Each structure stands twice: as C-alpha cells, then as structure tokens.
C-alpha cells in the first residue's frame, strides 16, 4: 500500500526484507534495529537504504551528570557516486562515524581497552546464498568476545584468504558446500601457516599435510577458535 504500483518501491521493500532476514540471523531484534520510513537523506545522492546509528543508553560523565550521546554514525547506498567520476556504474555503500563522540561514549562505559585489540577472525563467504549462516558465525564469535568480521565481496577462496592475511587475521573460518554437508567448518590457522611455510621447503609436502588447517564440527566453532587463539595468546582478555 505504501509504494503502490512503483517497481522501484517494490524493489526497495524486497531489499529491506532481505536485510531484515540477515539482521535476525545475526541475532539482532527490534530492540537493536528499527526500520524507520521517516528517515530521508540526500535524495539526489543516495539510491537505496539509508542508515543512522544512535546510542540510546545514558551514561554518567566525570561530574556524575547523565549524558545521552544520540547519533554517532550515518550513511547509505549510493550507486551513482562512482559513475559521476568514472563514467561507470559501481555498487557502493558508505557509513561515516563520529569518532570523537563514539570514543567519549566508550571511555565513559569503560570499554576502551586498546591493549586487547587484535586483528579479527575472518569468516569467508563462499556461497552467497548462505550469507545469513556466515553472519551467524560472526555473531557467535563476537558474543564470545572475539573480534570477527565477514568477508564482503564476490571473490574466490584464494583471494579471500589473501585478504584475511593482509588484515593480519589469526584465523580464517571456511564453510563451503562440502563442509556444510558434513556439518563441519574448516579453521585455517594463518599464523601457524605462515610460520610453517617458511620452514617447509617441499611445496608438495605442504599441500598434502596442511598442518595449519583443521576441520571441526560446526557446533564447536567458538570453542575451537578460542583454543586456537590461546596457542597464540590472542584469547579475549589475555594480554601478551
């Protein structure tokens, strides 16, 4: 009823429904994410959904006064931006963050501990039809206090692993069609892999052994990642 016979309007509703399914799979309910039709921003710039991130909780400042920070970020989809400069259509989404405001909020919450910052575990996305499951893995790791991120893009596994390596990721989580059929995931220890690749001169032996790669039951994702991180002293809350 809202969009009527508008094809673009129906496409927008379908996009929002797909986003909602991903949010639900990631464990975010209506207490965290709200769809609001009243937020309108830059109609000549944005070409799809727009976003706004608000901090709704109150904290106390140094004098004990209640403080509510409100909006700390905003953005959206703008497929026409690159075309303005390059003459080609390129899908794009951007989000800007008010760093100073967010930093102040984290400081007042006592959550700004830079000593524990390590590179994230990267969950590879080998099947676009299973993005919700991949996002669920990321959410499980984050809920356990482990930094994790989802690979975004359409590259193959080799390129995704190269990205994870550039990010300095300690572990890559792999679930392809074969692993899913067995109810398993593959954990690739990128730190151990780098160390051992320097020691093993025979490439054939390296490929055959894959000592830095292990398959585990999907249900043991968090437990096995914690154990693997512990071997490199990257356990959440563990300094060193």
Phi and psi restraints in degrees (value plus and minus 20) as a CYANA .aco file:
   2 UNK   PHI     -89.8   -49.8
   2 UNK   PSI     -63.5   -23.5
   3 UNK   PHI    -117.1   -77.1
   3 UNK   PSI     -31.6     8.4
   4 UNK   PHI      42.9    82.9
   4 UNK   PSI    -151.7  -111.7
   5 UNK   PHI    -114.5   -74.5
   5 UNK   PSI      -7.7    32.3
   6 UNK   PHI     -90.6   -50.6
   6 UNK   PSI     100.0   140.0
   7 UNK   PHI     -84.8   -44.8
   7 UNK   PSI     -61.1   -21.1
   8 UNK   PHI     -85.0   -45.0
   8 UNK   PSI     -58.7   -18.7
   9 UNK   PHI     -82.5   -42.5
   9 UNK   PSI     -63.7   -23.7
  10 UNK   PHI     -85.0   -45.0
  10 UNK   PSI     -57.8   -17.8
  11 UNK   PHI     -82.3   -42.3
  11 UNK   PSI     -59.7   -19.7
  12 UNK   PHI     -84.0   -44.0
  12 UNK   PSI     -61.3   -21.3
  13 UNK   PHI     -82.6   -42.6
  13 UNK   PSI     -60.6   -20.6
  14 UNK   PHI     -84.3   -44.3
  14 UNK   PSI     -59.4   -19.4
  15 UNK   PHI     -82.7   -42.7
  15 UNK   PSI     -63.6   -23.6
  16 UNK   PHI     -84.6   -44.6
  16 UNK   PSI     -57.5   -17.5
  17 UNK   PHI     -85.0   -45.0
  17 UNK   PSI     -59.8   -19.8
  18 UNK   PHI     -85.9   -45.9
  18 UNK   PSI     -61.4   -21.4
  19 UNK   PHI     -82.3   -42.3
  19 UNK   PSI     -62.0   -22.0
  20 UNK   PHI     -80.6   -40.6
  20 UNK   PSI     -60.8   -20.8
  21 UNK   PHI     -82.5   -42.5
  21 UNK   PSI     -59.1   -19.1
  22 UNK   PHI     -88.1   -48.1
  22 UNK   PSI     -59.5   -19.5
  23 UNK   PHI     -83.1   -43.1
  23 UNK   PSI     -64.3   -24.3
  24 UNK   PHI     -82.9   -42.9
  24 UNK   PSI     -63.2   -23.2
  25 UNK   PHI     -82.7   -42.7
  25 UNK   PSI     -49.7    -9.7
  26 UNK   PHI    -104.1   -64.1
  26 UNK   PSI     -22.2    17.8
  27 UNK   PHI      70.4   110.4
  27 UNK   PSI      -6.4    33.6
  28 UNK   PHI    -116.2   -76.2
  28 UNK   PSI     101.8   141.8
  29 UNK   PHI    -119.6   -79.6
  29 UNK   PSI    -191.1  -151.1
  30 UNK   PHI     -89.3   -49.3
  30 UNK   PSI     -32.8     7.2
  31 UNK   PHI     -95.8   -55.8
  31 UNK   PSI     -35.2     4.8
  32 UNK   PHI    -131.6   -91.6
  32 UNK   PSI     -57.6   -17.6
  33 UNK   PHI    -147.3  -107.3
  33 UNK   PSI     108.6   148.6
  34 UNK   PHI    -145.9  -105.9
  34 UNK   PSI     111.9   151.9
  35 UNK   PHI    -106.8   -66.8
  35 UNK   PSI     100.7   140.7
  36 UNK   PHI    -146.9  -106.9
  36 UNK   PSI      93.4   133.4
  37 UNK   PHI     -96.9   -56.9
  37 UNK   PSI     -25.3    14.7
  38 UNK   PHI    -108.9   -68.9
  38 UNK   PSI     -32.1     7.9
  39 UNK   PHI    -103.0   -63.0
  39 UNK   PSI      91.1   131.1
  40 UNK   PHI    -145.4  -105.4
  40 UNK   PSI     111.1   151.1
  41 UNK   PHI    -164.4  -124.4
  41 UNK   PSI     108.6   148.6
  42 UNK   PHI      28.6    68.6
  42 UNK   PSI      46.3    86.3
  43 UNK   PHI     -82.4   -42.4
  43 UNK   PSI     -44.3    -4.3
  44 UNK   PHI    -106.4   -66.4
  44 UNK   PSI     -19.1    20.9
  45 UNK   PHI    -143.3  -103.3
  45 UNK   PSI     -72.4   -32.4
  46 UNK   PHI    -101.7   -61.7
  46 UNK   PSI     120.4   160.4
  47 UNK   PHI    -138.1   -98.1
  47 UNK   PSI     -14.0    26.0
  48 UNK   PHI    -177.3  -137.3
  48 UNK   PSI    -171.4  -131.4
  49 UNK   PHI     -79.4   -39.4
  49 UNK   PSI     124.3   164.3
  50 UNK   PHI    -135.4   -95.4
  50 UNK   PSI     134.2   174.2
  51 UNK   PHI    -148.2  -108.2
  51 UNK   PSI     131.7   171.7
  52 UNK   PHI    -164.2  -124.2
  52 UNK   PSI     113.6   153.6
  53 UNK   PHI    -132.2   -92.2
  53 UNK   PSI     100.3   140.3
  54 UNK   PHI    -136.5   -96.5
  54 UNK   PSI     120.4   160.4
  55 UNK   PHI    -113.3   -73.3
  55 UNK   PSI      90.4   130.4
  56 UNK   PHI    -111.8   -71.8
  56 UNK   PSI     -33.5     6.5
  57 UNK   PHI    -102.1   -62.1
  57 UNK   PSI     141.2   181.2
  58 UNK   PHI    -126.4   -86.4
  58 UNK   PSI     122.7   162.7
  59 UNK   PHI    -149.3  -109.3
  59 UNK   PSI     148.8   188.8
  60 UNK   PHI    -122.0   -82.0
  60 UNK   PSI     114.9   154.9
  61 UNK   PHI    -101.5   -61.5
  61 UNK   PSI    -194.4  -154.4
  62 UNK   PHI     -79.7   -39.7
  62 UNK   PSI     -44.7    -4.7
  63 UNK   PHI    -115.1   -75.1
  63 UNK   PSI     -17.1    22.9
  64 UNK   PHI      65.5   105.5
  64 UNK   PSI     -13.3    26.7
  65 UNK   PHI    -103.0   -63.0
  65 UNK   PSI     121.6   161.6
  66 UNK   PHI     -88.6   -48.6
  66 UNK   PSI     116.8   156.8
  67 UNK   PHI    -150.6  -110.6
  67 UNK   PSI     113.0   153.0
  68 UNK   PHI    -142.6  -102.6
  68 UNK   PSI     101.8   141.8
  69 UNK   PHI    -102.6   -62.6
  69 UNK   PSI     -51.2   -11.2
  70 UNK   PHI      52.7    92.7
  70 UNK   PSI    -160.0  -120.0
  71 UNK   PHI     -88.4   -48.4
  71 UNK   PSI     111.1   151.1
  72 UNK   PHI    -144.6  -104.6
  72 UNK   PSI     -19.0    21.0
  73 UNK   PHI    -189.6  -149.6
  73 UNK   PSI     133.8   173.8
  74 UNK   PHI    -178.6  -138.6
  74 UNK   PSI     141.7   181.7
  75 UNK   PHI     152.9   192.9
  75 UNK   PSI    -179.7  -139.7
  76 UNK   PHI     147.3   187.3
  76 UNK   PSI    -190.2  -150.2
  77 UNK   PHI    -113.5   -73.5
  77 UNK   PSI     109.1   149.1
  78 UNK   PHI    -161.0  -121.0
  78 UNK   PSI      59.3    99.3
  79 UNK   PHI     -88.3   -48.3
  79 UNK   PSI     -37.4     2.6
  80 UNK   PHI    -110.6   -70.6
  80 UNK   PSI     -25.2    14.8
  81 UNK   PHI     -85.2   -45.2
  81 UNK   PSI     -72.3   -32.3
  82 UNK   PHI     -82.4   -42.4
  82 UNK   PSI     -55.2   -15.2
  83 UNK   PHI     -80.8   -40.8
  83 UNK   PSI     -50.8   -10.8
  84 UNK   PHI     -81.9   -41.9
  84 UNK   PSI     -52.4   -12.4
  85 UNK   PHI    -124.5   -84.5
  85 UNK   PSI     -51.0   -11.0
  86 UNK   PHI    -129.8   -89.8
  86 UNK   PSI     -31.3     8.7
  87 UNK   PHI      54.3    94.3
  87 UNK   PSI      -2.4    37.6
  88 UNK   PHI    -156.2  -116.2
  88 UNK   PSI     127.6   167.6
  89 UNK   PHI    -102.1   -62.1
  89 UNK   PSI     104.9   144.9
  90 UNK   PHI    -153.5  -113.5
  90 UNK   PSI     100.4   140.4
  91 UNK   PHI     -79.3   -39.3
  91 UNK   PSI     116.7   156.7
  92 UNK   PHI    -172.4  -132.4
  92 UNK   PSI     121.9   161.9
  93 UNK   PHI    -155.0  -115.0
  93 UNK   PSI     115.6   155.6
  94 UNK   PHI    -154.8  -114.8
  94 UNK   PSI     136.6   176.6
  95 UNK   PHI    -167.9  -127.9
  95 UNK   PSI     106.5   146.5
  96 UNK   PHI    -125.3   -85.3
  96 UNK   PSI     124.0   164.0
  97 UNK   PHI    -140.7  -100.7
  97 UNK   PSI     115.2   155.2
  98 UNK   PHI     -98.7   -58.7
  98 UNK   PSI      69.5   109.5
  99 UNK   PHI     -80.5   -40.5
  99 UNK   PSI     -65.4   -25.4
 100 UNK   PHI     -82.2   -42.2
 100 UNK   PSI     -64.1   -24.1
 101 UNK   PHI     -86.0   -46.0
 101 UNK   PSI     -62.6   -22.6
 102 UNK   PHI     -85.6   -45.6
 102 UNK   PSI     -61.0   -21.0
 103 UNK   PHI     -81.5   -41.5
 103 UNK   PSI     -62.1   -22.1
 104 UNK   PHI     -81.8   -41.8
 104 UNK   PSI     -61.6   -21.6
 105 UNK   PHI     -84.1   -44.1
 105 UNK   PSI     -63.7   -23.7
 106 UNK   PHI     -84.8   -44.8
 106 UNK   PSI     -58.0   -18.0
 107 UNK   PHI     -83.8   -43.8
 107 UNK   PSI     -64.2   -24.2
 108 UNK   PHI     -88.8   -48.8
 108 UNK   PSI     -45.8    -5.8
 109 UNK   PHI    -104.3   -64.3
 109 UNK   PSI     -29.5    10.5
 110 UNK   PHI      51.9    91.9
 110 UNK   PSI      10.0    50.0
 111 UNK   PHI    -133.4   -93.4
 111 UNK   PSI      -6.9    33.1
 112 UNK   PHI    -121.0   -81.0
 112 UNK   PSI      59.2    99.2
 113 UNK   PHI    -132.6   -92.6
 113 UNK   PSI      73.3   113.3
 114 UNK   PHI     -92.1   -52.1
 114 UNK   PSI     -34.8     5.2
 115 UNK   PHI     -88.7   -48.7
 115 UNK   PSI     -43.8    -3.8
 116 UNK   PHI    -114.8   -74.8
 116 UNK   PSI     -15.4    24.6
 117 UNK   PHI     -95.9   -55.9
 117 UNK   PSI     101.6   141.6
 118 UNK   PHI    -151.7  -111.7
 118 UNK   PSI     146.5   186.5
 119 UNK   PHI     -84.8   -44.8
 119 UNK   PSI     132.5   172.5
 120 UNK   PHI    -100.7   -60.7
 120 UNK   PSI     132.1   172.1
 121 UNK   PHI     -90.2   -50.2
 121 UNK   PSI     113.8   153.8
 122 UNK   PHI    -127.0   -87.0
 122 UNK   PSI     104.3   144.3
 123 UNK   PHI    -113.5   -73.5
 123 UNK   PSI      97.8   137.8
 124 UNK   PHI     -94.0   -54.0
 124 UNK   PSI     131.4   171.4
 125 UNK   PHI    -138.5   -98.5
 125 UNK   PSI      72.5   112.5
 126 UNK   PHI    -113.2   -73.2
 126 UNK   PSI     -30.5     9.5
 127 UNK   PHI    -160.0  -120.0
 127 UNK   PSI      88.8   128.8
 128 UNK   PHI     -80.5   -40.5
 128 UNK   PSI     -44.4    -4.4
 129 UNK   PHI     -97.3   -57.3
 129 UNK   PSI     -26.4    13.6
 130 UNK   PHI    -139.8   -99.8
 130 UNK   PSI      10.6    50.6
 131 UNK   PHI     -80.1   -40.1
 131 UNK   PSI     -55.8   -15.8
 132 UNK   PHI     -82.7   -42.7
 132 UNK   PSI     -60.8   -20.8
 133 UNK   PHI     -86.4   -46.4
 133 UNK   PSI     -59.9   -19.9
 134 UNK   PHI     -84.0   -44.0
 134 UNK   PSI     -61.3   -21.3
 135 UNK   PHI     -84.5   -44.5
 135 UNK   PSI     -55.0   -15.0
 136 UNK   PHI     -82.0   -42.0
 136 UNK   PSI     -59.5   -19.5
 137 UNK   PHI     -80.9   -40.9
 137 UNK   PSI     -65.5   -25.5
 138 UNK   PHI     -79.4   -39.4
 138 UNK   PSI     -63.1   -23.1
 139 UNK   PHI     -84.6   -44.6
 139 UNK   PSI     -59.6   -19.6
 140 UNK   PHI     -83.4   -43.4
 140 UNK   PSI     -62.4   -22.4
 141 UNK   PHI     -85.7   -45.7
 141 UNK   PSI     -63.7   -23.7
 142 UNK   PHI     -84.6   -44.6
 142 UNK   PSI     -57.3   -17.3
 143 UNK   PHI     -83.4   -43.4
 143 UNK   PSI     -46.0    -6.0
 144 UNK   PHI    -108.8   -68.8
 144 UNK   PSI     -14.1    25.9
 145 UNK   PHI      64.2   104.2
 145 UNK   PSI      -3.2    36.8
 146 UNK   PHI    -123.2   -83.2
 146 UNK   PSI     106.3   146.3
 147 UNK   PHI     -84.0   -44.0
 147 UNK   PSI     110.4   150.4
 148 UNK   PHI    -170.0  -130.0
 148 UNK   PSI     130.9   170.9
 149 UNK   PHI    -164.0  -124.0
 149 UNK   PSI     135.6   175.6
 150 UNK   PHI    -117.7   -77.7
 150 UNK   PSI     113.1   153.1
 151 UNK   PHI     -90.1   -50.1
 151 UNK   PSI     108.5   148.5
 152 UNK   PHI    -132.8   -92.8
 152 UNK   PSI      98.2   138.2
 153 UNK   PHI     129.6   169.6
 153 UNK   PSI     155.0   195.0
 154 UNK   PHI    -131.2   -91.2
 154 UNK   PSI       1.3    41.3
 155 UNK   PHI     -94.3   -54.3
 155 UNK   PSI     142.7   182.7
 156 UNK   PHI     -97.1   -57.1
 156 UNK   PSI     157.7   197.7
 157 UNK   PHI     -82.4   -42.4
 157 UNK   PSI     -60.5   -20.5
 158 UNK   PHI     -79.9   -39.9
 158 UNK   PSI     -64.8   -24.8
 159 UNK   PHI     -87.7   -47.7
 159 UNK   PSI     -55.8   -15.8
 160 UNK   PHI     -87.4   -47.4
 160 UNK   PSI     -60.3   -20.3
 161 UNK   PHI     -86.0   -46.0
 161 UNK   PSI     -55.8   -15.8
 162 UNK   PHI     -84.6   -44.6
 162 UNK   PSI     -59.2   -19.2
 163 UNK   PHI     -82.7   -42.7
 163 UNK   PSI     -66.4   -26.4
 164 UNK   PHI     -79.9   -39.9
 164 UNK   PSI     -58.9   -18.9
 165 UNK   PHI     -85.6   -45.6
 165 UNK   PSI     -61.2   -21.2
 166 UNK   PHI     -85.2   -45.2
 166 UNK   PSI     -52.2   -12.2
 167 UNK   PHI     -92.9   -52.9
 167 UNK   PSI     -31.3     8.7
 168 UNK   PHI      57.1    97.1
 168 UNK   PSI       0.6    40.6
 169 UNK   PHI     -82.4   -42.4
 169 UNK   PSI     114.9   154.9
 170 UNK   PHI     -94.9   -54.9
 170 UNK   PSI     -48.5    -8.5
 171 UNK   PHI    -163.1  -123.1
 171 UNK   PSI     123.4   163.4
 172 UNK   PHI    -134.8   -94.8
 172 UNK   PSI     112.9   152.9
 173 UNK   PHI    -121.1   -81.1
 173 UNK   PSI     105.2   145.2
 174 UNK   PHI    -141.9  -101.9
 174 UNK   PSI     106.1   146.1
 175 UNK   PHI    -157.7  -117.7
 175 UNK   PSI      79.4   119.4
 176 UNK   PHI    -117.9   -77.9
 176 UNK   PSI    -189.6  -149.6
 177 UNK   PHI     -81.9   -41.9
 177 UNK   PSI     -61.6   -21.6
 178 UNK   PHI     -86.0   -46.0
 178 UNK   PSI     -65.7   -25.7
 179 UNK   PHI     -81.5   -41.5
 179 UNK   PSI     -62.2   -22.2
 180 UNK   PHI     -82.7   -42.7
 180 UNK   PSI     -58.8   -18.8
 181 UNK   PHI     -84.1   -44.1
 181 UNK   PSI     -50.2   -10.2
 182 UNK   PHI    -111.9   -71.9
 182 UNK   PSI     -23.9    16.1
 183 UNK   PHI      51.1    91.1
 183 UNK   PSI      12.2    52.2
 184 UNK   PHI    -145.5  -105.5
 184 UNK   PSI     149.7   189.7
 185 UNK   PHI    -154.1  -114.1
 185 UNK   PSI     139.4   179.4
 186 UNK   PHI    -131.0   -91.0
 186 UNK   PSI     109.4   149.4
 187 UNK   PHI    -126.2   -86.2
 187 UNK   PSI     104.0   144.0
 188 UNK   PHI    -127.9   -87.9
 188 UNK   PSI      94.2   134.2
 189 UNK   PHI     -99.0   -59.0
 189 UNK   PSI      78.3   118.3
 190 UNK   PHI     -92.1   -52.1
 190 UNK   PSI     -49.5    -9.5
 191 UNK   PHI     -89.8   -49.8
 191 UNK   PSI     -69.9   -29.9
 192 UNK   PHI     -84.0   -44.0
 192 UNK   PSI     -58.6   -18.6
 193 UNK   PHI     -80.3   -40.3
 193 UNK   PSI     -62.4   -22.4
 194 UNK   PHI     -85.4   -45.4
 194 UNK   PSI     -62.6   -22.6
 195 UNK   PHI     -84.5   -44.5
 195 UNK   PSI     -65.1   -25.1
 196 UNK   PHI     -94.9   -54.9
 196 UNK   PSI     -49.8    -9.8
 197 UNK   PHI     -85.0   -45.0
 197 UNK   PSI     -45.4    -5.4
 198 UNK   PHI     -95.4   -55.4
 198 UNK   PSI     -43.7    -3.7
 199 UNK   PHI    -115.0   -75.0
 199 UNK   PSI     -45.7    -5.7
 200 UNK   PHI    -116.8   -76.8
 200 UNK   PSI      95.4   135.4
 201 UNK   PHI    -106.5   -66.5
 201 UNK   PSI     -47.0    -7.0
 202 UNK   PHI    -104.8   -64.8
 202 UNK   PSI      85.8   125.8
 203 UNK   PHI     -82.6   -42.6
 203 UNK   PSI     -54.6   -14.6
 204 UNK   PHI     -84.5   -44.5
 204 UNK   PSI     -62.3   -22.3
 205 UNK   PHI     -85.5   -45.5
 205 UNK   PSI     -56.2   -16.2
 206 UNK   PHI     -83.9   -43.9
 206 UNK   PSI     -67.3   -27.3
 207 UNK   PHI     -85.9   -45.9
 207 UNK   PSI     -55.7   -15.7
 208 UNK   PHI     -91.5   -51.5
 208 UNK   PSI     -59.1   -19.1
 209 UNK   PHI    -103.0   -63.0
 209 UNK   PSI     -61.1   -21.1
 210 UNK   PHI      23.1    63.1
 210 UNK   PSI      36.3    76.3
 211 UNK   PHI     -83.5   -43.5
 211 UNK   PSI     -40.3    -0.3
 212 UNK   PHI    -117.4   -77.4
 212 UNK   PSI      -4.9    35.1
 213 UNK   PHI    -149.4  -109.4
 213 UNK   PSI     113.3   153.3
 214 UNK   PHI    -161.6  -121.6
 214 UNK   PSI     122.4   162.4
 215 UNK   PHI    -119.7   -79.7
 215 UNK   PSI     114.0   154.0
 216 UNK   PHI    -156.8  -116.8
 216 UNK   PSI     139.7   179.7
 217 UNK   PHI     -79.5   -39.5
 217 UNK   PSI     121.5   161.5
 218 UNK   PHI     -75.2   -35.2
 218 UNK   PSI     -56.9   -16.9
 219 UNK   PHI     -86.8   -46.8
 219 UNK   PSI     -36.6     3.4
 220 UNK   PHI    -120.5   -80.5
 220 UNK   PSI      -1.9    38.1
 221 UNK   PHI     -69.9   -29.9
 221 UNK   PSI     -79.1   -39.1
 222 UNK   PHI     -83.4   -43.4
 222 UNK   PSI     -66.0   -26.0
 223 UNK   PHI     -78.7   -38.7
 223 UNK   PSI     -64.3   -24.3
 224 UNK   PHI     -93.3   -53.3
 224 UNK   PSI     -55.3   -15.3
 225 UNK   PHI     -85.9   -45.9
 225 UNK   PSI     -62.5   -22.5
 226 UNK   PHI     -79.3   -39.3
 226 UNK   PSI     -63.9   -23.9
 227 UNK   PHI     -84.1   -44.1
 227 UNK   PSI     -60.8   -20.8
 228 UNK   PHI     -88.0   -48.0
 228 UNK   PSI     -60.5   -20.5
 229 UNK   PHI     -85.5   -45.5
 229 UNK   PSI     -55.0   -15.0
 230 UNK   PHI     -81.1   -41.1
 230 UNK   PSI     -52.7   -12.7
 231 UNK   PHI     -87.4   -47.4
 231 UNK   PSI     -40.6    -0.6
 232 UNK   PHI    -132.2   -92.2
 232 UNK   PSI      -9.1    30.9
 233 UNK   PHI      39.8    79.8
 233 UNK   PSI      18.2    58.2
 234 UNK   PHI    -131.3   -91.3
 234 UNK   PSI       4.4    44.4
 235 UNK   PHI     -89.0   -49.0
 235 UNK   PSI     118.6   158.6
 236 UNK   PHI     -73.2   -33.2
 236 UNK   PSI     108.4   148.4
 237 UNK   PHI      67.1   107.1
 237 UNK   PSI     -23.4    16.6
 238 UNK   PHI    -122.1   -82.1
 238 UNK   PSI      99.7   139.7
 239 UNK   PHI    -110.7   -70.7
 239 UNK   PSI     124.1   164.1
